[in-house]
Amino acid sequence: MDDAEDVETEQDYRDAVLPEARWEKRRFVRCDFTEADLRNLVTRGCTFDECDFTRADLGESSHEASAFRSCVFDRTVLGKIAWTGCSLLGSSFVDCRLRSIKARDTDFTLVSLGRADLRKCDLSGLRFREANLVDAVLTGARLNDSDLRGARVLGANFSETDLRGAKLDADAFVRATFTGARVDLDTAIAFAAAHGLIIT
């Protein structure tokens, strides 16, 4: 993966038509995939650093043990995309439809998902540490056992969300909406304390 022939730097893939491509152990650095057709792309052990996927079509693609670090997904088609054992560290999502994504054992640390529509998504067991979830809609989502410590959640809507086993900062409970959310006892106590209740 570190061999020179496996690393592509600042390559232009704009408007490329590469449906059903299979990439393994390739590395892309600051490559431009703007408006590329990457439907049904399969990656395994690949790394994308600071790549631009603006308006690219990644619908029905699947990614295993791949990393998308500090990448831009702006109006990117992500319908039925699947990430397994991946890292999206520091990437940003703008005006993307995310409600049909599938993610398992994937790291969303420092990811920007401001105003994202994540209603009813299964996000259980994922890492959202220090992620931007400002004004995100997570109504009815599954976030059980997820790690949201340090996440920015001002204005986020966690109504009817499953948060059992999730880790959140105390101030999250006064910055976001949690109406009807399902929580465990520890979270319920933290929520009560954040709202000034004294538990005896």
QUILINWO-V200312 format. One record per residue. RES is the residue in one letter. BURIAL is # if it has 16 or more other C-alpha atoms within 10 Angstrom, else .. D_CENTER is the distance of its C-alpha to the mean C-alpha in Angstrom with 2 decimals. Layout:
BEGIN
RES,BURIAL,D_CENTER
RES,BURIAL,D_CENTER
END
This chain:
BEGIN
M,.,24.40
D,.,26.05
D,.,28.99
A,.,29.68
E,.,29.79
D,.,26.21
V,.,24.80
E,.,24.51
T,.,24.44
E,.,24.21
Q,.,24.95
D,.,25.08
Y,#,23.37
R,#,23.53
D,.,24.58
A,.,24.72
V,.,25.18
L,.,23.75
P,#,22.89
E,.,22.71
A,.,22.70
R,.,22.34
W,.,21.25
E,#,21.70
K,.,21.66
R,#,21.55
R,#,20.37
F,#,19.68
V,#,20.09
R,#,19.86
C,#,20.37
D,#,20.32
F,#,18.96
T,#,19.61
E,#,20.52
A,#,20.70
D,#,21.07
L,#,18.80
R,#,18.91
N,#,18.94
L,#,18.15
V,#,18.02
T,#,17.05
R,#,18.02
G,#,18.00
C,#,17.26
T,#,16.07
F,#,15.03
D,#,15.78
E,#,15.72
C,#,15.82
D,#,15.89
F,#,14.62
T,#,16.01
R,#,17.21
A,#,16.85
D,#,16.88
L,#,14.47
G,#,15.37
E,#,15.98
S,#,14.99
S,#,14.22
H,#,13.14
E,#,14.53
A,#,14.60
S,#,13.44
A,#,11.89
F,#,10.41
R,#,11.47
S,#,11.93
C,#,11.58
V,#,11.96
F,#,10.73
D,#,13.38
R,#,14.55
T,#,13.25
V,#,14.08
L,#,11.32
G,#,13.51
K,#,13.53
I,#,11.30
A,#,10.98
W,#,9.33
T,#,11.73
G,#,12.23
C,#,10.00
S,#,8.81
L,#,6.58
L,#,8.77
G,#,9.68
S,#,8.25
S,#,8.63
F,#,8.14
V,#,11.59
D,#,13.25
C,#,11.10
R,#,11.75
L,#,8.81
R,#,11.15
S,#,12.10
I,#,9.07
K,#,9.82
A,#,8.05
R,#,10.59
D,#,11.20
T,#,7.99
D,#,7.37
F,#,4.73
T,#,8.19
L,#,9.33
V,#,6.36
S,#,8.01
L,#,7.14
G,#,10.87
R,#,12.60
A,#,9.79
D,#,11.40
L,#,9.68
R,#,13.20
K,#,14.13
C,#,10.85
D,#,11.25
L,#,8.68
S,#,11.68
G,#,12.14
L,#,8.70
R,#,8.74
F,#,7.61
R,#,10.83
E,#,11.90
A,#,8.75
N,#,10.07
L,#,10.04
V,#,13.51
D,#,14.89
A,#,11.81
V,#,13.27
L,#,12.33
T,#,15.87
G,#,16.63
A,#,13.23
R,#,13.50
L,#,12.23
N,#,15.27
D,#,15.37
S,#,11.97
D,#,12.34
L,#,11.84
R,#,14.76
G,#,15.08
A,#,12.33
R,#,13.85
V,#,14.31
L,#,17.41
G,#,18.03
A,#,15.04
N,#,16.32
F,#,15.94
S,#,19.12
E,#,19.86
T,#,16.65
D,#,17.25
L,#,16.82
R,#,19.39
G,#,18.95
A,#,15.98
K,#,16.56
L,#,16.71
D,#,18.91
A,#,22.13
D,#,21.77
A,#,18.68
F,#,21.25
V,.,23.18
R,.,20.52
A,#,18.66
T,#,20.10
F,#,20.34
T,.,23.11
G,.,23.56
A,#,20.66
R,#,21.56
V,#,21.83
D,.,23.87
L,.,26.96
D,.,25.59
T,#,22.95
A,.,25.73
I,.,27.99
A,#,25.50
F,#,24.95
A,.,28.72
A,.,29.39
A,#,26.98
H,.,29.08
G,.,32.33
L,.,33.54
I,.,35.79
I,.,35.44
T,.,38.73
END
